[in-house]
């Protein structure tokens, strides 16, 4: 398995888990997966507005982004 195939598989898994966690529909999951593939997960969260998602989904993802930043800050202090 090459790196690109592995990345696509991991992005698919991450998008699926995120969709399940946040209660997102299949179309939104697919859109997020494509964004992951295009820009990576970290950049996706840094540039959420470019994904053009529904306001409710955008709000949920902003909350997720805030949690990631908090955890990342705490990890950096250890």
Secondary structure, 3 states (H helix, E strand, C coil): CCHHHHHHHHHHHHHHHHHHHHCCCHHHHHHHHHHHHHHCHHHHHHCHHHHCCCHHHHHHHHHHHHHHHHHHHHHHHC
